[in-house]
Amino acid sequence: MDKIQAWLATTPYKDFTLAIASADASFRQYFRLTSGEKTVLLMDSSLEKNSLAPFLDITQRLLNAGVNAPKIYEQNLEEGFLILEDFGNIHYLNVLNETNFKELYTNAIDAILKMQNADATALPLYDKAFLHFEMDLMRSWYLEKKLSHTLDETQQKILAEALNAISEVVLSQPQGVFVHRDYHSRNIMIQRDGAIGVIDYQDAMCGAITYDLVSLLKDCYIAYKREDVEALVLAFRDKKALNVEDATFIKWFDFMGLQRHIKVLGVFSRLHIRDGKEGYLKDIPLTLHYVLETAKRYEETQHLAQLLEELTSKR
Protein backbone atom coordinates (compact mmCIF):
# COMPACT_ATOMS: atom_id res chain seq x y z
CA MET A 1 0.00 0.00 0.00
CA ASP A 2 2.91 2.37 0.67
CA LYS A 3 4.07 2.00 -2.94
CA ILE A 4 0.55 2.77 -4.18
CA GLN A 5 0.30 5.88 -2.02
CA ALA A 6 3.77 7.04 -3.05
CA TRP A 7 2.90 6.70 -6.74
CA LEU A 8 -0.51 8.35 -6.37
CA ALA A 9 1.24 11.36 -4.86
CA THR A 10 2.88 11.93 -8.27
CA THR A 11 -0.42 11.77 -10.20
CA PRO A 12 -3.46 14.03 -10.59
CA TYR A 13 -5.26 11.64 -8.21
CA LYS A 14 -3.08 12.34 -5.16
CA ASP A 15 -5.96 13.86 -3.17
CA PHE A 16 -8.52 11.17 -4.01
CA THR A 17 -9.83 8.86 -1.28
CA LEU A 18 -8.69 5.24 -1.66
CA ALA A 19 -10.96 2.25 -0.90
CA ILE A 20 -10.90 -1.44 -1.84
CA ALA A 21 -13.18 -2.11 -4.82
CA SER A 22 -12.71 -5.82 -5.60
CA ALA A 23 -10.37 -8.69 -6.36
CA ASP A 24 -10.68 -11.25 -9.15
CA ALA A 25 -9.71 -14.85 -9.80
CA SER A 26 -6.12 -13.82 -10.49
CA PHE A 27 -3.82 -11.96 -8.12
CA ARG A 28 -5.01 -8.51 -9.17
CA GLN A 29 -6.69 -6.10 -6.78
CA TYR A 30 -8.82 -3.07 -7.56
CA PHE A 31 -9.18 0.14 -5.56
CA ARG A 32 -11.69 2.92 -6.12
CA LEU A 33 -10.33 6.46 -5.98
CA THR A 34 -12.96 9.06 -5.16
CA SER A 35 -13.09 12.85 -5.12
CA GLY A 36 -16.58 14.28 -4.85
CA GLU A 37 -18.61 12.85 -7.73
CA LYS A 38 -15.55 11.73 -9.66
CA THR A 39 -14.24 8.16 -9.39
CA VAL A 40 -11.55 6.11 -11.12
CA LEU A 41 -10.18 2.62 -10.53
CA LEU A 42 -6.65 1.71 -9.57
CA MET A 43 -5.59 -1.74 -10.79
CA ASP A 44 -2.88 -3.29 -8.63
CA SER A 45 -1.09 -5.96 -10.67
CA SER A 46 2.10 -5.80 -8.65
CA LEU A 47 1.96 -9.58 -8.10
CA GLU A 48 1.69 -10.29 -11.82
CA LYS A 49 3.27 -7.35 -13.60
CA ASN A 50 3.64 -9.35 -16.81
CA SER A 51 -0.15 -9.13 -17.25
CA LEU A 52 -0.06 -5.36 -17.76
CA ALA A 53 1.44 -5.26 -21.25
CA PRO A 54 -1.26 -7.60 -22.65
CA PHE A 55 -3.92 -5.57 -20.83
CA LEU A 56 -2.74 -2.32 -22.41
CA ASP A 57 -2.49 -3.95 -25.84
CA ILE A 58 -5.93 -5.56 -25.71
CA THR A 59 -7.57 -2.44 -24.30
CA GLN A 60 -6.40 -0.43 -27.30
CA ARG A 61 -7.53 -3.11 -29.76
CA LEU A 62 -11.01 -3.07 -28.23
CA LEU A 63 -11.25 0.71 -28.11
CA ASN A 64 -10.19 0.84 -31.76
CA ALA A 65 -13.06 -1.53 -32.61
CA GLY A 66 -15.63 0.64 -30.82
CA VAL A 67 -15.96 -1.67 -27.81
CA ASN A 68 -16.61 0.12 -24.53
CA ALA A 69 -13.46 -0.92 -22.64
CA PRO A 70 -12.13 1.26 -19.80
CA LYS A 71 -9.90 4.13 -20.81
CA ILE A 72 -6.45 4.18 -19.19
CA TYR A 73 -5.54 7.45 -17.52
CA GLU A 74 -2.23 6.70 -15.78
CA GLN A 75 0.23 3.81 -15.78
CA ASN A 76 3.22 2.64 -13.77
CA LEU A 77 4.43 -0.54 -15.41
CA GLU A 78 7.49 -0.79 -13.18
CA GLU A 79 5.40 -1.19 -10.03
CA GLY A 80 2.38 -2.79 -11.72
CA PHE A 81 -0.26 -0.06 -11.34
CA LEU A 82 -2.84 1.41 -13.71
CA ILE A 83 -5.54 4.02 -13.21
CA LEU A 84 -8.61 3.21 -15.29
CA GLU A 85 -12.03 4.54 -16.14
CA ASP A 86 -14.55 3.40 -13.50
CA PHE A 87 -17.53 1.52 -14.93
CA GLY A 88 -19.22 1.37 -11.50
CA ASN A 89 -20.37 -1.50 -9.30
CA ILE A 90 -23.29 -2.95 -11.27
CA HIS A 91 -22.64 -5.92 -13.52
CA TYR A 92 -25.04 -8.11 -15.44
CA LEU A 93 -25.31 -10.70 -12.69
CA ASN A 94 -26.71 -8.02 -10.35
CA VAL A 95 -29.68 -7.23 -12.57
CA LEU A 96 -30.42 -10.17 -14.88
CA ASN A 97 -33.89 -11.67 -14.52
CA GLU A 98 -36.51 -13.45 -16.62
CA THR A 99 -37.96 -10.15 -17.78
CA ASN A 100 -34.86 -8.35 -19.00
CA PHE A 101 -32.38 -11.06 -19.94
CA LYS A 102 -33.27 -11.18 -23.65
CA GLU A 103 -32.75 -7.45 -24.03
CA LEU A 104 -29.55 -7.43 -21.98
CA TYR A 105 -28.15 -10.47 -23.76
CA THR A 106 -29.00 -8.96 -27.14
CA ASN A 107 -26.98 -5.88 -26.17
CA ALA A 108 -24.13 -8.12 -25.01
CA ILE A 109 -24.25 -10.07 -28.29
CA ASP A 110 -23.94 -6.79 -30.18
CA ALA A 111 -20.78 -6.13 -28.16
CA ILE A 112 -19.43 -9.54 -29.24
CA LEU A 113 -19.96 -8.54 -32.86
CA LYS A 114 -17.84 -5.44 -32.22
CA MET A 115 -15.19 -7.48 -30.40
CA GLN A 116 -14.96 -9.86 -33.32
CA ASN A 117 -14.05 -6.90 -35.51
CA ALA A 118 -11.10 -6.10 -33.24
CA ASP A 119 -7.62 -6.72 -34.55
CA ALA A 120 -6.61 -10.28 -33.61
CA THR A 121 -3.20 -10.11 -35.28
CA ALA A 122 -0.45 -11.89 -33.31
CA LEU A 123 -2.80 -12.91 -30.50
CA PRO A 124 -2.16 -16.46 -29.20
CA LEU A 125 -4.04 -19.03 -31.25
CA TYR A 126 -6.78 -21.22 -29.84
CA ASP A 127 -5.38 -24.20 -31.72
CA LYS A 128 -5.89 -27.91 -31.07
CA ALA A 129 -2.99 -28.13 -28.63
CA PHE A 130 -4.33 -25.28 -26.51
CA LEU A 131 -7.91 -26.55 -26.60
CA HIS A 132 -6.65 -29.85 -25.18
CA PHE A 133 -4.31 -28.18 -22.70
CA GLU A 134 -7.35 -26.44 -21.22
CA MET A 135 -9.60 -29.51 -21.25
CA ASP A 136 -6.90 -31.57 -19.53
CA LEU A 137 -7.34 -29.33 -16.48
CA MET A 138 -10.56 -31.21 -15.72
CA ARG A 139 -8.80 -34.54 -15.37
CA SER A 140 -5.87 -33.27 -13.32
CA TRP A 141 -7.62 -30.81 -11.00
CA TYR A 142 -11.28 -31.93 -10.88
CA LEU A 143 -11.29 -35.69 -11.35
CA GLU A 144 -7.91 -36.57 -9.83
CA LYS A 145 -7.25 -33.88 -7.20
CA LYS A 146 -10.75 -32.82 -6.15
CA LEU A 147 -12.65 -36.10 -6.58
CA SER A 148 -9.63 -38.38 -5.97
CA HIS A 149 -10.23 -40.56 -9.02
CA THR A 150 -7.49 -42.31 -10.95
CA LEU A 151 -8.80 -43.23 -14.39
CA ASP A 152 -8.25 -46.76 -15.63
CA GLU A 153 -7.24 -47.48 -19.22
CA THR A 154 -10.82 -47.79 -20.49
CA GLN A 155 -11.85 -44.53 -18.82
CA GLN A 156 -8.81 -42.75 -20.22
CA LYS A 157 -9.75 -43.94 -23.72
CA ILE A 158 -13.34 -42.70 -23.35
CA LEU A 159 -12.12 -39.32 -22.19
CA ALA A 160 -9.47 -38.98 -24.91
CA GLU A 161 -11.89 -39.92 -27.72
CA ALA A 162 -14.52 -37.47 -26.47
CA LEU A 163 -12.07 -34.60 -26.08
CA ASN A 164 -10.74 -35.21 -29.57
CA ALA A 165 -14.28 -35.16 -30.98
CA ILE A 166 -14.93 -31.89 -29.17
CA SER A 167 -11.83 -30.18 -30.52
CA GLU A 168 -12.58 -31.38 -34.06
CA VAL A 169 -16.01 -29.75 -34.02
CA VAL A 170 -14.66 -26.57 -32.43
CA LEU A 171 -11.99 -26.29 -35.13
CA SER A 172 -14.48 -27.04 -37.92
CA GLN A 173 -16.23 -23.70 -37.37
CA PRO A 174 -14.95 -20.29 -38.51
CA GLN A 175 -11.77 -19.26 -36.72
CA GLY A 176 -9.52 -16.23 -36.55
CA VAL A 177 -11.68 -13.83 -34.55
CA PHE A 178 -10.86 -11.92 -31.38
CA VAL A 179 -11.88 -14.02 -28.33
CA HIS A 180 -12.34 -12.30 -24.96
CA ARG A 181 -12.26 -15.73 -23.22
CA ASP A 182 -14.22 -14.74 -20.11
CA TYR A 183 -17.21 -12.83 -21.43
CA HIS A 184 -19.86 -13.53 -18.80
CA SER A 185 -22.25 -11.74 -16.45
CA ARG A 186 -19.57 -10.69 -13.95
CA ASN A 187 -17.43 -9.08 -16.64
CA ILE A 188 -20.13 -6.98 -18.29
CA MET A 189 -20.78 -3.75 -16.41
CA ILE A 190 -23.86 -1.53 -16.67
CA GLN A 191 -23.00 2.14 -16.51
CA ARG A 192 -25.17 5.01 -15.27
CA ASP A 193 -26.35 5.81 -18.79
CA GLY A 194 -27.31 2.17 -19.40
CA ALA A 195 -24.37 1.45 -21.70
CA ILE A 196 -22.43 -1.75 -21.10
CA GLY A 197 -18.73 -1.83 -20.33
CA VAL A 198 -16.47 -4.82 -21.01
CA ILE A 199 -13.74 -5.76 -18.52
CA ASP A 200 -11.24 -8.56 -17.71
CA TYR A 201 -10.14 -9.23 -21.28
CA GLN A 202 -6.35 -9.28 -20.92
CA ASP A 203 -6.13 -13.02 -21.72
CA ALA A 204 -7.71 -12.59 -25.15
CA MET A 205 -6.80 -14.99 -27.95
CA CYS A 206 -7.61 -15.64 -31.59
CA GLY A 207 -10.09 -18.45 -31.99
CA ALA A 208 -13.54 -19.79 -32.80
CA ILE A 209 -16.56 -17.69 -33.64
CA THR A 210 -18.77 -19.15 -30.86
CA TYR A 211 -16.42 -18.93 -27.86
CA ASP A 212 -17.58 -15.63 -26.38
CA LEU A 213 -21.17 -16.47 -27.27
CA VAL A 214 -20.89 -19.62 -25.14
CA SER A 215 -19.29 -17.69 -22.27
CA LEU A 216 -22.26 -15.33 -22.35
CA LEU A 217 -25.20 -17.66 -22.92
CA LYS A 218 -23.95 -20.67 -20.95
CA ASP A 219 -22.71 -18.58 -18.04
CA CYS A 220 -21.26 -20.55 -15.11
CA TYR A 221 -23.04 -18.23 -12.66
CA ILE A 222 -26.57 -18.06 -14.08
CA ALA A 223 -28.64 -20.17 -16.48
CA TYR A 224 -31.71 -19.83 -18.68
CA LYS A 225 -34.03 -22.13 -20.60
CA ARG A 226 -32.50 -24.06 -23.47
CA GLU A 227 -35.03 -22.79 -26.00
CA ASP A 228 -34.33 -19.16 -25.08
CA VAL A 229 -30.59 -19.72 -25.34
CA GLU A 230 -30.93 -21.40 -28.74
CA ALA A 231 -33.01 -18.47 -30.04
CA LEU A 232 -30.24 -16.05 -29.05
CA VAL A 233 -27.59 -18.33 -30.57
CA LEU A 234 -29.36 -18.33 -33.92
CA ALA A 235 -29.93 -14.57 -33.70
CA PHE A 236 -26.15 -14.18 -33.38
CA ARG A 237 -25.64 -16.37 -36.46
CA ASP A 238 -28.10 -14.25 -38.42
CA LYS A 239 -26.41 -11.00 -37.36
CA LYS A 240 -23.11 -12.48 -38.56
CA ALA A 241 -24.86 -13.35 -41.85
CA LEU A 242 -23.54 -16.92 -41.72
CA ASN A 243 -25.08 -19.38 -44.14
CA VAL A 244 -25.12 -22.32 -41.73
CA GLU A 245 -28.00 -24.66 -40.88
CA ASP A 246 -29.57 -24.32 -37.44
CA ALA A 247 -28.49 -27.76 -36.22
CA THR A 248 -24.90 -27.28 -37.40
CA PHE A 249 -24.51 -23.88 -35.76
CA ILE A 250 -26.05 -25.06 -32.51
CA LYS A 251 -23.68 -28.03 -32.51
CA TRP A 252 -20.74 -25.66 -32.98
CA PHE A 253 -22.03 -23.67 -30.02
CA ASP A 254 -22.64 -26.76 -27.89
CA PHE A 255 -19.22 -28.29 -28.51
CA MET A 256 -17.53 -24.98 -27.84
CA GLY A 257 -19.47 -24.99 -24.58
CA LEU A 258 -18.25 -28.49 -23.78
CA GLN A 259 -14.66 -27.37 -24.29
CA ARG A 260 -15.11 -24.32 -22.09
CA HIS A 261 -17.01 -26.01 -19.28
CA ILE A 262 -14.71 -29.02 -19.15
CA LYS A 263 -11.86 -26.54 -18.71
CA VAL A 264 -13.78 -24.56 -16.08
CA LEU A 265 -14.37 -27.66 -13.95
CA GLY A 266 -10.59 -27.85 -13.71
CA VAL A 267 -10.12 -24.12 -13.20
CA PHE A 268 -12.67 -23.85 -10.38
CA SER A 269 -11.13 -26.89 -8.67
CA ARG A 270 -7.64 -25.40 -9.04
CA LEU A 271 -8.75 -22.05 -7.63
CA HIS A 272 -9.94 -23.91 -4.54
CA ILE A 273 -7.13 -26.43 -4.11
CA ARG A 274 -4.12 -24.38 -5.18
CA ASP A 275 -5.21 -20.81 -4.45
CA GLY A 276 -7.51 -21.33 -1.46
CA LYS A 277 -10.47 -19.62 -3.17
CA GLU A 278 -13.47 -21.61 -1.96
CA GLY A 279 -16.08 -19.31 -3.47
CA TYR A 280 -15.89 -21.02 -6.84
CA LEU A 281 -16.91 -24.44 -5.46
CA LYS A 282 -20.57 -23.39 -5.45
CA ASP A 283 -20.36 -22.81 -9.22
CA ILE A 284 -19.17 -26.34 -10.04
CA PRO A 285 -22.68 -27.94 -10.03
CA LEU A 286 -24.02 -25.65 -12.77
CA THR A 287 -20.84 -26.08 -14.80
CA LEU A 288 -21.08 -29.87 -14.49
CA HIS A 289 -24.77 -29.69 -15.45
CA TYR A 290 -23.86 -27.89 -18.67
CA VAL A 291 -21.32 -30.60 -19.53
CA LEU A 292 -23.64 -33.51 -18.80
CA GLU A 293 -26.72 -31.99 -20.42
CA THR A 294 -24.83 -31.20 -23.62
CA ALA A 295 -22.73 -34.36 -23.78
CA LYS A 296 -25.88 -36.50 -23.63
CA ARG A 297 -27.24 -34.78 -26.76
CA TYR A 298 -24.53 -35.98 -29.14
CA GLU A 299 -23.38 -39.47 -30.07
CA GLU A 300 -19.69 -38.48 -29.95
CA THR A 301 -19.91 -37.49 -26.28
CA GLN A 302 -22.53 -39.78 -24.75
CA HIS A 303 -19.89 -42.12 -23.30
CA LEU A 304 -18.22 -39.10 -21.72
CA ALA A 305 -21.50 -38.15 -20.07
CA GLN A 306 -21.88 -41.69 -18.70
CA LEU A 307 -18.30 -41.64 -17.39
CA LEU A 308 -18.69 -38.28 -15.65
CA GLU A 309 -22.03 -39.29 -14.14
CA GLU A 310 -20.39 -42.42 -12.76
CA LEU A 311 -17.41 -40.58 -11.31
CA THR A 312 -19.36 -37.67 -9.85
CA SER A 313 -22.12 -39.82 -8.35
CA LYS A 314 -19.57 -41.53 -6.11
CA ARG A 315 -19.05 -38.32 -4.14
C-alpha positions in Angstrom: 0.0 0.0 0.0 2.9 2.4 0.7 4.1 2.0 -2.9 0.6 2.8 -4.2 0.3 5.9 -2.0 3.8 7.0 -3.1 2.9 6.7 -6.7 -0.5 8.3 -6.4 1.2 11.4 -4.9 2.9 11.9 -8.3 -0.4 11.8 -10.2 -3.5 14.0 -10.6 -5.3 11.6 -8.2 -3.1 12.3 -5.2 -6.0 13.9 -3.2 -8.5 11.2 -4.0 -9.8 8.9 -1.3 -8.7 5.2 -1.7 -11.0 2.2 -0.9 -10.9 -1.4 -1.8 -13.2 -2.1 -4.8 -12.7 -5.8 -5.6 -10.4 -8.7 -6.4 -10.7 -11.2 -9.2 -9.7 -14.8 -9.8 -6.1 -13.8 -10.5 -3.8 -12.0 -8.1 -5.0 -8.5 -9.2 -6.7 -6.1 -6.8 -8.8 -3.1 -7.6 -9.2 0.1 -5.6 -11.7 2.9 -6.1 -10.3 6.5 -6.0 -13.0 9.1 -5.2 -13.1 12.8 -5.1 -16.6 14.3 -4.8 -18.6 12.9 -7.7 -15.5 11.7 -9.7 -14.2 8.2 -9.4 -11.6 6.1 -11.1 -10.2 2.6 -10.5 -6.6 1.7 -9.6 -5.6 -1.7 -10.8 -2.9 -3.3 -8.6 -1.1 -6.0 -10.7 2.1 -5.8 -8.6 2.0 -9.6 -8.1 1.7 -10.3 -11.8 3.3 -7.4 -13.6 3.6 -9.3 -16.8 -0.2 -9.1 -17.3 -0.1 -5.4 -17.8 1.4 -5.3 -21.3 -1.3 -7.6 -22.6 -3.9 -5.6 -20.8 -2.7 -2.3 -22.4 -2.5 -4.0 -25.8 -5.9 -5.6 -25.7 -7.6 -2.4 -24.3 -6.4 -0.4 -27.3 -7.5 -3.1 -29.8 -11.0 -3.1 -28.2 -11.3 0.7 -28.1 -10.2 0.8 -31.8 -13.1 -1.5 -32.6 -15.6 0.6 -30.8 -16.0 -1.7 -27.8 -16.6 0.1 -24.5 -13.5 -0.9 -22.6 -12.1 1.3 -19.8 -9.9 4.1 -20.8 -6.5 4.2 -19.2 -5.5 7.5 -17.5 -2.2 6.7 -15.8 0.2 3.8 -15.8 3.2 2.6 -13.8 4.4 -0.5 -15.4 7.5 -0.8 -13.2 5.4 -1.2 -10.0 2.4 -2.8 -11.7 -0.3 -0.1 -11.3 -2.8 1.4 -13.7 -5.5 4.0 -13.2 -8.6 3.2 -15.3 -12.0 4.5 -16.1 -14.5 3.4 -13.5 -17.5 1.5 -14.9 -19.2 1.4 -11.5 -20.4 -1.5 -9.3 -23.3 -3.0 -11.3 -22.6 -5.9 -13.5 -25.0 -8.1 -15.4 -25.3 -10.7 -12.7 -26.7 -8.0 -10.3 -29.7 -7.2 -12.6 -30.4 -10.2 -14.9 -33.9 -11.7 -14.5 -36.5 -13.5 -16.6 -38.0 -10.1 -17.8 -34.9 -8.4 -19.0 -32.4 -11.1 -19.9 -33.3 -11.2 -23.7 -32.8 -7.4 -24.0 -29.6 -7.4 -22.0 -28.2 -10.5 -23.8 -29.0 -9.0 -27.1 -27.0 -5.9 -26.2 -24.1 -8.1 -25.0 -24.2 -10.1 -28.3 -23.9 -6.8 -30.2 -20.8 -6.1 -28.2 -19.4 -9.5 -29.2 -20.0 -8.5 -32.9 -17.8 -5.4 -32.2 -15.2 -7.5 -30.4 -15.0 -9.9 -33.3 -14.0 -6.9 -35.5 -11.1 -6.1 -33.2 -7.6 -6.7 -34.6 -6.6 -10.3 -33.6 -3.2 -10.1 -35.3 -0.5 -11.9 -33.3 -2.8 -12.9 -30.5 -2.2 -16.5 -29.2 -4.0 -19.0 -31.2 -6.8 -21.2 -29.8 -5.4 -24.2 -31.7 -5.9 -27.9 -31.1 -3.0 -28.1 -28.6 -4.3 -25.3 -26.5 -7.9 -26.5 -26.6 -6.7 -29.8 -25.2 -4.3 -28.2 -22.7 -7.4 -26.4 -21.2 -9.6 -29.5 -21.2 -6.9 -31.6 -19.5 -7.3 -29.3 -16.5 -10.6 -31.2 -15.7 -8.8 -34.5 -15.4 -5.9 -33.3 -13.3 -7.6 -30.8 -11.0 -11.3 -31.9 -10.9 -11.3 -35.7 -11.4 -7.9 -36.6 -9.8 -7.3 -33.9 -7.2 -10.8 -32.8 -6.2 -12.6 -36.1 -6.6 -9.6 -38.4 -6.0 -10.2 -40.6 -9.0 -7.5 -42.3 -11.0 -8.8 -43.2 -14.4 -8.3 -46.8 -15.6 -7.2 -47.5 -19.2 -10.8 -47.8 -20.5 -11.8 -44.5 -18.8 -8.8 -42.7 -20.2 -9.7 -43.9 -23.7 -13.3 -42.7 -23.3 -12.1 -39.3 -22.2 -9.5 -39.0 -24.9 -11.9 -39.9 -27.7 -14.5 -37.5 -26.5 -12.1 -34.6 -26.1 -10.7 -35.2 -29.6 -14.3 -35.2 -31.0 -14.9 -31.9 -29.2 -11.8 -30.2 -30.5 -12.6 -31.4 -34.1 -16.0 -29.7 -34.0 -14.7 -26.6 -32.4 -12.0 -26.3 -35.1 -14.5 -27.0 -37.9 -16.2 -23.7 -37.4 -15.0 -20.3 -38.5 -11.8 -19.3 -36.7 -9.5 -16.2 -36.5 -11.7 -13.8 -34.5 -10.9 -11.9 -31.4 -11.9 -14.0 -28.3 -12.3 -12.3 -25.0 -12.3 -15.7 -23.2 -14.2 -14.7 -20.1 -17.2 -12.8 -21.4 -19.9 -13.5 -18.8 -22.3 -11.7 -16.4 -19.6 -10.7 -14.0 -17.4 -9.1 -16.6 -20.1 -7.0 -18.3 -20.8 -3.7 -16.4 -23.9 -1.5 -16.7 -23.0 2.1 -16.5 -25.2 5.0 -15.3 -26.3 5.8 -18.8 -27.3 2.2 -19.4 -24.4 1.4 -21.7 -22.4 -1.7 -21.1 -18.7 -1.8 -20.3 -16.5 -4.8 -21.0 -13.7 -5.8 -18.5 -11.2 -8.6 -17.7 -10.1 -9.2 -21.3 -6.3 -9.3 -20.9 -6.1 -13.0 -21.7 -7.7 -12.6 -25.2 -6.8 -15.0 -27.9 -7.6 -15.6 -31.6 -10.1 -18.4 -32.0 -13.5 -19.8 -32.8 -16.6 -17.7 -33.6 -18.8 -19.1 -30.9 -16.4 -18.9 -27.9 -17.6 -15.6 -26.4 -21.2 -16.5 -27.3 -20.9 -19.6 -25.1 -19.3 -17.7 -22.3 -22.3 -15.3 -22.3 -25.2 -17.7 -22.9 -23.9 -20.7 -20.9 -22.7 -18.6 -18.0 -21.3 -20.5 -15.1 -23.0 -18.2 -12.7 -26.6 -18.1 -14.1 -28.6 -20.2 -16.5 -31.7 -19.8 -18.7 -34.0 -22.1 -20.6 -32.5 -24.1 -23.5 -35.0 -22.8 -26.0 -34.3 -19.2 -25.1 -30.6 -19.7 -25.3 -30.9 -21.4 -28.7 -33.0 -18.5 -30.0 -30.2 -16.1 -29.1 -27.6 -18.3 -30.6 -29.4 -18.3 -33.9 -29.9 -14.6 -33.7 -26.2 -14.2 -33.4 -25.6 -16.4 -36.5 -28.1 -14.2 -38.4 -26.4 -11.0 -37.4 -23.1 -12.5 -38.6 -24.9 -13.4 -41.9 -23.5 -16.9 -41.7 -25.1 -19.4 -44.1 -25.1 -22.3 -41.7 -28.0 -24.7 -40.9 -29.6 -24.3 -37.4 -28.5 -27.8 -36.2 -24.9 -27.3 -37.4 -24.5 -23.9 -35.8 -26.0 -25.1 -32.5 -23.7 -28.0 -32.5 -20.7 -25.7 -33.0 -22.0 -23.7 -30.0 -22.6 -26.8 -27.9 -19.2 -28.3 -28.5 -17.5 -25.0 -27.8 -19.5 -25.0 -24.6 -18.2 -28.5 -23.8 -14.7 -27.4 -24.3 -15.1 -24.3 -22.1 -17.0 -26.0 -19.3 -14.7 -29.0 -19.1 -11.9 -26.5 -18.7 -13.8 -24.6 -16.1 -14.4 -27.7 -13.9 -10.6 -27.9 -13.7 -10.1 -24.1 -13.2 -12.7 -23.8 -10.4 -11.1 -26.9 -8.7 -7.6 -25.4 -9.0 -8.8 -22.1 -7.6 -9.9 -23.9 -4.5 -7.1 -26.4 -4.1 -4.1 -24.4 -5.2 -5.2 -20.8 -4.4 -7.5 -21.3 -1.5 -10.5 -19.6 -3.2 -13.5 -21.6 -2.0 -16.1 -19.3 -3.5 -15.9 -21.0 -6.8 -16.9 -24.4 -5.5 -20.6 -23.4 -5.4 -20.4 -22.8 -9.2 -19.2 -26.3 -10.0 -22.7 -27.9 -10.0 -24.0 -25.7 -12.8 -20.8 -26.1 -14.8 -21.1 -29.9 -14.5 -24.8 -29.7 -15.4 -23.9 -27.9 -18.7 -21.3 -30.6 -19.5 -23.6 -33.5 -18.8 -26.7 -32.0 -20.4 -24.8 -31.2 -23.6 -22.7 -34.4 -23.8 -25.9 -36.5 -23.6 -27.2 -34.8 -26.8 -24.5 -36.0 -29.1 -23.4 -39.5 -30.1 -19.7 -38.5 -30.0 -19.9 -37.5 -26.3 -22.5 -39.8 -24.7 -19.9 -42.1 -23.3 -18.2 -39.1 -21.7 -21.5 -38.1 -20.1 -21.9 -41.7 -18.7 -18.3 -41.6 -17.4 -18.7 -38.3 -15.6 -22.0 -39.3 -14.1 -20.4 -42.4 -12.8 -17.4 -40.6 -11.3 -19.4 -37.7 -9.8 -22.1 -39.8 -8.4 -19.6 -41.5 -6.1 -19.0 -38.3 -4.1 
